[in-house]
Amino acid sequence: MTFLQRLAAAWRTVFSTTSYRSELIAAGSSAGVAVSEATALALSAVWACVRAIADPVGFLPLHVYRRTSTGRERAASHPAYRLLHDSPDGEMTAAEWRSTMQMHVLVHGNAFARIIRASGNGRPIALELLPPQAVQREERDDGALYRVSTPRGQLLVAPADMIHIKGPSPDGKWGYSILRLARETFGLASAMETYGARFFRHGGRTPYVLEHPGGFRTAEEFEAFRQRWREAYHSTESWHEALVITGGMKYQSVGVTPEDAQFLASRQFQVTEICRWFRVSPHLVADLSRATFSNIEHLGIEFLTQTLSFWLKLWEQQINLKLLDERHYAEFDVNALVRGDYQSRTRGYATLLQNGVLTINEVRALENRNPVPGGDTHHIQLNMQPIRGGGNGTAENAGG
């Protein structure tokens, strides 16, 4: 077993250790439901919102570039490139690692990965995913440190060796936990879901009372009646059977019906309320009540510019700060999210080609096609003549 495999196996033990389970950080709510990572993610709207952000962070290409005198070039030989693009530890893929980190920060407010560096030259050789519950930040006179609880004891990590992705924060050092901020919203949604499940488990009946005008003579008589009533009335096989009540007893429903409580409308509102917490458009969680043919594309673009871009920038700046020098930088490729349909793309490519913005090979690269000979020359629309000087904007005279 390699060093990286041993490292991954050790942290699988950490994640499964009882002391780090999310139930230990559960926050109570006025609805009477304790909100933890498990109960929050069990809500379909929360799960969909988290996936809507975490999945693109995982699957979007993330490249390391080197600045050059003419622009940039991909730095595939940089030691951080393989960790960010392929695998951070030899166990997880880069997509799995990034999406897991993003889920941590969305739920807990913080995500951590320790940078393992080679002795001597300090090159990064692995990125060790840490459970957020196992990390604390300590402010000291000589600088801040991260204290990590491991199966082998406490570990102190300098900020320069810790990738710390944090969400909205009161001080820029530690992100807010959405489990605590949104505990009332999540608790109410969870309580309504539990109520609905129990309502149908009991045959779709509201709470009721049995009024006995004469009363029971003994406690034993009452217990015997209650046992018979439960067997007959609470059995799933007898939900739709008529029951006969003797002795002048009357059946009376109490409480409000789901219709009176606007149960379905309230559950629908909770979906929108949860989306607000994550800044996710409802159409991304399969709520198409406000989506139309004319606005669905713009809603997707708004999600990219208003929500996802914020998280991608946090990732890029943390990577630039902790893994790269001033000659290199990391950047996500978001073209896959804004490609549009084939007809729209070809019209856009035609405009860029005719105005000398892109070359044929650059357009082919955007469509994942191999370059062709002579395809690196810029053209303008004047009979598609080559641009003199390779891009100075002057067209060559067709007659020489």
QUIKA-V988482 format. One record per helix or strand of 2 or more residues. SS is the DSSP state (alpha for helix, beta for strand). FROM is the first residue (numbers start at 1). TO is the last residue. Records with the same first field share a line. If there is no record, write none. Layout:
# QUIKA-V988482
SS = FROM-TO, FROM-TO
This chain:
# QUIKA-V988482
alpha = 3-16, 18-20, 22-25, 37-41, 44-59, 79-85, 94-108, 132-134, 159-161, 178-181, 183-201, 219-233, 236-238, 263-278, 282-285, 296-323, 335-337, 342-354, 360-366
beta = 62-68, 71-74, 110-117, 124-130, 135-140, 143-150, 153-158, 162-166, 208-211, 250-253, 328-332, 386-388, 394-395
